[in-house]
C-alpha cells in the first residue's frame, strides 16, 4: 500500500504540487473567515426569527386563552349561581319540577348559550329525577352545525357509566376543578369539551355534586387564530397534546404524530408555546431552507471569492513553477527508469545550478548501479547453482551408503537372487538420478525413481512393508527438482516402525497452481520436541538431515513459498507434504516402466 501511494505521489508534477500548496494556504483562511461569518449570520437570523415567531405564538396563545376563558365564564354563570343550584335540588312535587324546568333551568341555559361569543353546545346532566329530560336527536350529525336548540338536559344515569366521567377528578376544588378534553365524538367532529361539575355548597362539610355540565365548542372556532400565514409561507403550526399527538395543524405536512426528532435532524427551527389550560403545546415549525435563505447569499459569495482566489493563484503558480517543474519531471523520469531496472537513461541540464549537479550525480549513480547489479546477479546465480549441486551431491552418498549396507547383509547370508534384484534396482535408481547431470527431472521419472527405491526396500523388508500409490495422470506433464520423494520414504523405513509392519501411501496431484506430493505413514510419528510445529509449520530446524536437504533444494530453486511441511502426531503417524509450482515438462525422458 505504501508503494502504491509513493507511485501516485511521483506521478504528480512538482509544479502542480507547488501550485496546490500555494492555493491551500490562501484558501484555508478565506474559507475559515467565510465559515465564521456564515455561522454568525445564521445564529443572528435564527435568534431574530425565533424572537419574532415567539411573539406571534404568544399572541395566538393569548387569543386562545381568551376564548377558553370565555367558555369558563359561561360555565361560571351556572356554577356560581346559588339560586340556580338550589332549585335543581327541589323535588317536592311535579309542579315544582315543572316550574323549575320552565322558569329556571331553560332560561338559564338559553342565557348562557346566547351570552357566548361563538356557537356552543351545552349539555346538563342532573341528579334530580323530578326534572324531565329535554334533548334532540341529532342523527349522528354535529349539533353545532344544526339550527336546533343548542342545549340539552339529561338524567344522571346517562352519565355515570361513561369512561370519561369515571376519569374525571373525584375531589372538587370549589371554583377551580374543571377539564378540557376531547371525548366521545369530539375528535371526529372537530370539537373539544369543557367538563365541569354543578355542586351544592349549602353543605358545610363537602360540596355535593348535583349535576354535571359539558360545553362543546368547535376546535376551528377556538383555535381560529392558529394560522401559519401569520408566521410566513412554507411554515407550519401544530397543536400537540401531552402524548405528542397532533390535535390540529395549519400548513406543513398533515400528520397525527409530531415528529420532533426528524424535524430537528433536518435542521428545522422549532418554537413551543404552552397552553396552560389544556396542557398542550402550540408548536411553530420553520423549515431550515427558510431560516437560512439569507445565508445562502453570503455562502455563495464566499464560494465565489474562493474560486476567484483559486483561479488567480493557479495561474500564478503555473507561471512561477513551470521552470522548476520541467526539470523535476526529467529527473523523476530518470528515477522511474532506474526503478524499472533501466539504468541506461541519462539526463542533462544547461547551466551550473543545483539541477545540473543533481543530473550529473544521477547519471553517475545509474552507471555504477547498472554495473554492480550485473556483477551481483552473476555472482548470486553462480552461488545458487553451486548450492544446488552441493545439496544434490550430499544426498546420493547418503542413500548409496544405506543400500550398500543392505547388499552387504544379503551377500553375507547368501541371498543371491535378492541381491541381484537389489543391484538391478539400484542401477535403475542411479540411472534416473544422474539424469545426464541435470538437477531438474520430469515428475514421471521422479515417481519411477521413488518406485525403484521402494522395490529395493521390499527386497529387504518383504511382507513387513506395504506401499500404495495414488498418482493423478496429469502430473506427468510437469517437472520437478530430482530426489524429493526418496529421502522421506527412507525416513519412514528408518524411524516410523511401530512393530513388525509399516504402511506407506504416496500421492501426487495438481491443486490449482501448485503440484502436491504426500508421503503418509502409520508409524510412531515424531516424538515431542522433534518438530517445533506439528500442524504445518515451516520450521524444520529439528527435522532430520534428509528432510532439510529436500526443503532447502526446493526453496533455492523455486522460492521460499514452496517446500516441505510436516504433519505428525505421536502414535498415529506422519504426513509429509511437498509443494512445488506447476512447471511444464521440458526435459527429455528415457523409456521406463509404467507408473503403478
C-alpha positions, 0 to 999 in steps of 0.5 A, a space after each residue: 500500500 505504501 508503494 502504491 501511494 509513493 507511485 501516485 505521489 511521483 506521478 504528480 508534477 512538482 509544479 502542480 504540487 507547488 501550485 496546490 500548496 500555494 492555493 491551500 494556504 490562501 484558501 484555508 483562511 478565506 474559507 475559515 473567515 467565510 465559515 465564521 461569518 456564515 455561522 454568525 449570520 445564521 445564529 443572528 437570523 435564527 435568534 431574530 426569527 425565533 424572537 419574532 415567531 415567539 411573539 406571534 405564538 404568544 399572541 395566538 396563545 393569548 387569543 386562545 386563552 381568551 376564548 377558553 376563558 370565555 367558555 369558563 365564564 359561561 360555565 361560571 354563570 351556572 356554577 356560581 349561581 346559588 339560586 340556580 343550584 338550589 332549585 335543581 335540588 327541589 323535588 317536592 312535587 311535579 309542579 315544582 319540577 315543572 316550574 323549575 324546568 320552565 322558569 329556571 333551568 331553560 332560561 338559564 341555559 338559553 342565557 348562557 348559550 346566547 351570552 357566548 361569543 361563538 356557537 356552543 353546545 351545552 349539555 346538563 346532566 342532573 341528579 334530580 329525577 323530578 326534572 324531565 329530560 329535554 334533548 334532540 336527536 341529532 342523527 349522528 350529525 354535529 349539533 353545532 352545525 344544526 339550527 336546533 336548540 343548542 342545549 340539552 338536559 339529561 338524567 344522571 344515569 346517562 352519565 355515570 357509566 361513561 369512561 370519561 366521567 369515571 376519569 374525571 377528578 373525584 375531589 372538587 376544588 370549589 371554583 377551580 376543578 374543571 377539564 378540557 378534553 376531547 371525548 366521545 365524538 369530539 375528535 371526529 367532529 372537530 370539537 373539544 369539551 369543557 367538563 365541569 361539575 354543578 355542586 351544592 355548597 349549602 353543605 358545610 362539610 363537602 360540596 355535593 355534586 348535583 349535576 354535571 355540565 359539558 360545553 362543546 365548542 368547535 376546535 376551528 372556532 377556538 383555535 381560529 387564530 392558529 394560522 401559519 400565514 401569520 408566521 410566513 409561507 412554507 411554515 407550519 403550526 401544530 397543536 400537540 397534546 401531552 402524548 405528542 399527538 397532533 390535535 390540529 395543524 395549519 400548513 406543513 405536512 398533515 400528520 397525527 404524530 409530531 415528529 420532533 426528532 426528524 424535524 430537528 435532524 433536518 435542521 428545522 427551527 422549532 418554537 413551543 408555546 404552552 397552553 396552560 389550560 389544556 396542557 398542550 403545546 402550540 408548536 411553530 415549525 420553520 423549515 431550515 431552507 427558510 431560516 437560512 435563505 439569507 445565508 445562502 447569499 453570503 455562502 455563495 459569495 464566499 464560494 465565489 471569492 474562493 474560486 476567484 482566489 483559486 483561479 488567480 493563484 493557479 495561474 500564478 503558480 503555473 507561471 512561477 513553477 513551470 521552470 522548476 517543474 520541467 526539470 523535476 519531471 526529467 529527473 523523476 523520469 530518470 528515477 522511474 527508469 532506474 526503478 524499472 531496472 533501466 539504468 541506461 537513461 541519462 539526463 542533462 541540464 544547461 547551466 551550473 545550478 543545483 539541477 545540473 549537479 543533481 543530473 550529473 550525480 544521477 547519471 553517475 549513480 545509474 552507471 555504477 548501479 547498472 554495473 554492480 547489479 550485473 556483477 551481483 546477479 552473476 555472482 548470486 546465480 553462480 552461488 545458487 547453482 553451486 548450492 544446488 549441486 552441493 545439496 544434490 551431491 550430499 544426498 546420493 552418498 547418503 542413500 548409496 551408503 544405506 543400500 550398500 549396507 543392505 547388499 552387504 547383509 544379503 551377500 553375507 547370508 547368501 541371498 543371491 537372487 535378492 541381491 541381484 534384484 537389489 543391484 538391478 534396482 539400484 542401477 535403475 535408481 542411479 540411472 534416473 538420478 544422474 539424469 545426464 547431470 541435470 538437477 531438474 527431472 520430469 515428475 514421471 521419472 521422479 515417481 519411477 525413481 521413488 518406485 525403484 527405491 521402494 522395490 529395493 526396500 521390499 527386497 529387504 523388508 518383504 511382507 513387513 512393508 506395504 506401499 500404495 500409490 495414488 498418482 493423478 495422470 496429469 502430473 506427468 506433464 510437469 517437472 520437478 527438482 530430482 530426489 524429493 520423494 526418496 529421502 522421506 520414504 527412507 525416513 519412514 523405513 528408518 524411524 516410523 516402525 511401530 512393530 513388525 509392519 509399516 504402511 506407506 501411501 504416496 500421492 501426487 496431484 495438481 491443486 490449482 497452481 501448485 503440484 502436491 506430493 504426500 508421503 503418509 505413514 502409520 508409524 510412531 510419528 515424531 516424538 515431542 520436541 522433534 518438530 517445533 510445529 506439528 500442524 504445518 509449520 515451516 520450521 524444520 530446524 529439528 527435522 532430520 538431515 534428509 528432510 532439510 536437504 529436500 526443503 532447502 533444494 526446493 526453496 533455492 530453486 523455486 522460492 521460499 513459498 514452496 517446500 516441505 511441511 510436516 504433519 505428525 502426531 505421536 502414535 498415529 503417524 506422519 504426513 509429509 507434504 511437498 509443494 512445488 509450482 506447476 512447471 511444464 515438462 521440458 526435459 527429455 525422458 528415457 523409456 521406463 516402466 509404467 507408473 503403478 
